[in-house]
């Protein structure tokens, strides 16, 4: 049997895991949630969720991959044969996410080139929707492919291919540049944000605590959701990455390092975003609430508008979109590598060919999002995948390890290889706290889905959303299973 590839160092693994965890959500989701849910007070439920749910789940996924030395499918199948379906579902979900995630990278590339001369300065909103996306009136009009977005998608996939084409060997080299670079750039943008007139308007909004928000259940749900999705859990990524560790690698230390690093970067990003938006509010003479935004609206409308107003706007626009693109590409190729590893475990084929096939299929799957109505489809698919598929996969992972394999048994292995020993609290968290918390979130989400159509979309669009959840689920659990033994 051929020897399994290894990370050249612990640093390479940590960089890769941090790169996967830190992505677009750190820039456009965390700051918005903090501002919306009590400012500085949001850090309380967020940090509780991080240490009670996020890091324990990260420990779980690191442990599965490292102990079994396989990708998500075979690692879960080694616990119980039928659980291979859970692994396949996680991989299909990762593939669906990557198909539209790379389209957002394409937008970032377009803006990177448009930063020369700050081409959006006259009307950032119109530039994004009419010039870049060339968006149609509604989801009922898909329209045609937008050439610039299509070309950006192709370039992004070519770059991703060369990040993963040699598996862990190429990934370990790439992350040594793509992980520290955006963090350095983020600190440059942080310094710039603090020196802008009016920056404190936004920063005060960001950090001022409203402790009454802690009594709102929606705040706690938002905190758990953000932690869960931010750490790349339930995609099979962390299982895949950890399978390239030696069996004696320190699991606890690795998980805490990745989890805390991801959180610190998200908090820093919040200062960058809100300091800059505070500057924009003062420049325009409007209330801060009028300039704050979330999601694509923050990254491609509000923030670019602020950049166009500041001195040396071209330079800082280039820095911002390089930061955005490099943050995104680490998360992107980690999802691709999670799929590649499973295929590599299953069939004898050169890694270059596997990567080429997966990247080609990912590119083809992403073409629908490059159309005039692509943003609407992206919105629907993302909503259902992140709010339903990932939550259910997380619940099932906890059941698989906590109840079927045995939380205590897994904890024994974790403590055997870790300097920092975890106690029986981990068993309780995996068996009860996380699955119950996620089940509550799922129940509330399903209630919303059946009360009214998400975003006011027509029934056929909502059916697409349910399709990206149920079709991969059905296929995953219909794939023939085989018993897998842990490698020595």
TAFEN-V859787 format. One record per backbone hydrogen bond with DSSP energy under -0.5 kcal/mol. NH is the residue of the N-H (numbers start at 1). CO is the residue of the C=O. Records with the same first field share a line. If there is no record, write none. Layout:
# TAFEN-V859787
NH=CO + CO
This chain:
# TAFEN-V859787
7=244
13=9
14=10
15=11
16=12
17=13
18=14
19=15
20=16
21=17
22=18
23=21
26=23
27=23 + 24
28=24
29=25
30=25
33=29
34=30
35=31
36=32
37=33
38=36
39=34
41=38
42=39
43=40
44=41
45=41
46=42
47=43
48=44
49=45
50=46
51=47
52=48
53=49
54=49
55=50
57=53
58=54
59=55
60=56
61=57
62=58
63=59
64=60
65=61
66=62
67=63
68=64
69=65
70=65
75=71
76=72
77=73
78=74
79=75 + 76
80=76
83=80
84=81
85=82
86=83
87=83
88=84
89=85
90=86
91=87
92=88
93=89
94=90
95=91
96=92
97=93
98=94
99=95
100=96 + 97
101=97
102=98
104=100
105=101
106=102
107=103
108=104
109=105
110=106
111=107
112=108
113=109
114=110
115=111
116=113
117=115
118=115
119=114
121=118
123=120
127=123
128=124
129=125
130=126
131=126 + 127
132=127
133=128
135=129
136=372
141=138
142=140
146=370
147=145
150=146
151=147
152=148
153=149
154=150
155=151
156=152
157=153
158=154
159=155
160=156
161=157
162=158
163=159 + 160
164=160 + 161
165=161
167=164
169=166
171=167
172=168
173=169
174=170
175=171
177=174
178=174
179=175
180=175
181=177
182=178
183=179
184=180
185=181
186=182
187=183
188=184
189=185
190=186
191=187
192=188
193=189
194=190
195=191 + 192
196=193
199=196
201=198
202=198 + 199
203=199
204=200
205=201
206=202
207=203
208=204
210=38
211=209
213=210
214=211
215=212
216=213
217=215
219=216
220=216
221=217
222=218
223=219
224=220
225=221
226=222
227=223
228=224
229=225
230=226
231=227
232=229
233=228
235=232
238=232
240=236
241=237
242=238
243=239 + 240
244=241
245=242
249=246
251=249
254=250
255=251
256=252
257=253
258=254
259=255
260=256
261=257
262=258
263=259
264=260
265=261
266=262
267=263
268=264
269=265
270=266
271=267
272=268
273=269
274=270
275=271
276=272
277=273
278=274
279=275
280=276
281=277
282=278
283=279
284=280
285=281
286=281
290=287
291=288
292=288
295=28
297=294
298=295
299=295
300=296
301=297
302=297
303=298
305=301
306=302
307=303
308=304
309=305 + 306
310=306 + 307
313=310
316=312
317=313
318=314
319=315
320=316
321=317
322=318
323=319
324=320
325=321
326=322
327=323
328=324
329=325
330=326
331=327
332=328
333=329
334=330
335=331
336=332
337=333
338=334
339=335
340=336
341=337
342=338
343=339
344=340
345=341
346=342
347=343
349=347
353=350
354=350
355=351
356=352
357=353
358=354
359=355
360=356
361=357
362=358
363=359
364=360
365=361
366=362
367=363 + 364
369=366
370=367
371=368
372=142 + 144
373=142
374=371
376=373
377=373
378=374
379=375
380=376
381=377
382=378
383=379
384=380
385=381
386=382
387=383
388=384
389=384
390=385
392=388
393=389
394=390
395=391
396=392
397=393
398=394
399=395
400=396
401=397
402=398
403=399
404=399
405=400
406=401
407=402
410=406
411=407
412=408
413=409
414=410
415=411
416=412
417=413 + 414
418=414
421=419
426=423
428=424
429=425
430=426
431=427
432=428
433=428
434=429
436=432
437=433
438=434
439=435
440=436
441=437
442=438
443=439
444=440
445=441
446=442
447=443
448=444
449=445
450=446
451=447
452=448
456=453
457=454
461=458
462=458
463=459
464=460
465=461
466=462
467=463
468=464
469=465 + 466
470=466
471=467
472=467
473=469
474=470
475=471
476=472
477=473
478=475
479=475 + 476
487=68
